[in-house]
Amino acid sequence: MTLNLPAHLLELNADVLSGVKTGRLAGAPRVSVKADPYKSQLERRFALELADTLFAPGAWRYEGITLNLAGQKYTPDFFGPLADGRGLACIEVKGWNQNLRADKSKFRAAVEQHPWFTFAWVVWERRAGWQQQWYVGRLP
């Protein structure tokens, strides 16, 4: 393959060209760019359809916080300030999966141990659409 570059781009010094063989400039950090951060199509769908209505627009983060639980850690799918200004929310998005019971127990532990956050368990159901269960403070 032949590149037809302007002359001023071809006048690179030897230091810059020495890093070309590795695909990056010498000394430059390796950067991994992930185009789609979501682990599932359902999480992507939630981000496109609901995230900016439940959270303050643009203020939410995907997997933006990790909570320490007794003996384990929990990372909710979405985290950010609620659109109505009533505090910070952790939202877990689920479809059907085999680990639903284990996921729900970890979620319940997070609700119990971190009462200063609002939590939501959001499930997509084919016939009913998005179903939301909200928890503020401790579980009933």
C-alpha positions in Angstrom: 0.0 0.0 0.0 1.3 3.4 -0.9 0.4 6.6 0.9 0.5 9.9 -0.8 1.2 12.3 2.1 2.1 15.9 1.9 5.8 16.7 2.2 5.5 18.4 5.6 4.0 15.2 7.1 6.9 13.1 5.7 9.5 15.2 7.4 9.3 13.3 10.8 12.4 12.9 12.9 13.9 9.6 13.8 12.7 9.7 17.4 9.0 9.8 16.3 9.5 7.1 13.7 11.2 4.8 16.2 7.9 4.2 17.9 5.9 3.5 14.7 6.8 -0.2 14.6 4.8 -0.8 17.8 1.8 1.0 16.5 2.2 3.9 19.0 4.7 6.6 19.7 7.6 5.7 21.9 6.7 6.3 25.6 3.0 6.9 24.8 0.6 5.0 27.2 -1.5 2.2 25.8 -5.1 3.2 25.5 -8.0 0.8 25.0 -11.0 2.4 23.5 -14.3 0.5 24.1 -17.0 1.8 21.8 -19.9 0.2 23.7 -19.5 0.1 27.5 -22.7 -1.8 28.1 -22.6 -5.4 29.1 -26.0 -6.3 27.6 -28.4 -5.0 25.0 -30.9 -4.4 27.7 -28.6 -2.0 29.6 -28.0 -0.2 26.3 -31.8 0.0 25.8 -32.3 1.4 29.3 -29.6 4.0 28.7 -31.3 5.1 25.4 -34.9 5.0 26.6 -35.1 5.8 30.3 -31.8 7.0 31.8 -32.2 10.7 30.9 -35.8 10.7 32.3 -35.1 9.1 35.6 -31.7 10.8 36.2 -30.8 14.4 35.7 -30.0 14.5 31.9 -26.4 13.6 31.2 -25.5 13.3 34.9 -25.8 9.6 35.2 -22.9 7.1 34.9 -22.9 3.5 33.8 -21.4 1.4 36.6 -20.4 4.7 38.2 -20.0 3.5 41.8 -19.1 0.3 43.6 -20.5 -0.2 47.1 -18.8 -2.2 49.8 -21.1 -4.8 51.4 -20.4 -7.2 54.2 -17.8 -9.5 52.6 -18.5 -8.5 49.0 -18.9 -5.6 46.6 -21.9 -4.5 44.5 -21.8 -2.3 41.4 -25.2 -1.1 40.2 -25.8 -0.7 36.5 -26.5 3.0 36.6 -25.8 5.7 39.2 -26.5 9.4 39.4 -28.7 12.2 40.8 -32.4 11.8 40.3 -34.2 14.1 37.9 -36.5 15.4 40.6 -33.6 16.3 42.8 -34.4 13.9 45.6 -30.9 12.5 45.9 -28.7 9.9 44.4 -30.0 6.6 42.9 -28.5 3.2 42.1 -30.5 1.4 39.4 -30.1 -2.3 38.5 -31.5 -3.3 35.1 -32.5 -7.0 34.6 -34.1 -9.2 32.1 -34.6 -12.9 32.9 -31.4 -14.8 33.7 -30.4 -17.8 35.7 -28.7 -15.8 38.4 -31.7 -13.6 39.1 -32.1 -14.8 42.7 -28.4 -14.3 43.5 -28.5 -10.8 41.9 -31.6 -9.9 43.9 -30.0 -10.9 47.2 -26.9 -8.7 46.6 -29.2 -5.9 45.6 -31.3 -6.3 48.8 -28.1 -6.2 50.8 -27.0 -3.0 49.2 -30.4 -1.4 49.9 -30.1 -2.5 53.6 -26.5 -1.4 54.1 -26.7 2.0 52.2 -30.0 3.7 53.2 -28.8 7.1 52.0 -29.2 6.1 48.4 -32.4 5.5 46.5 -32.4 2.1 44.7 -34.5 0.8 41.8 -34.8 -2.7 40.4 -35.9 -2.3 36.8 -37.0 -5.3 34.8 -37.9 -5.4 31.1 -41.0 -7.6 30.4 -42.0 -8.2 26.8 -45.7 -7.6 27.3 -45.6 -4.9 30.0 -42.4 -2.9 29.1 -40.2 -1.5 31.9 -41.3 -2.5 35.4 -39.8 -0.5 38.2 -39.6 -1.2 41.9 -38.2 1.7 44.0 -36.6 1.4 47.5 -35.8 4.5 49.6 -33.9 3.7 52.8 -34.5 0.3 54.2 -36.6 -2.5 52.8 -40.1 -2.9 54.2 
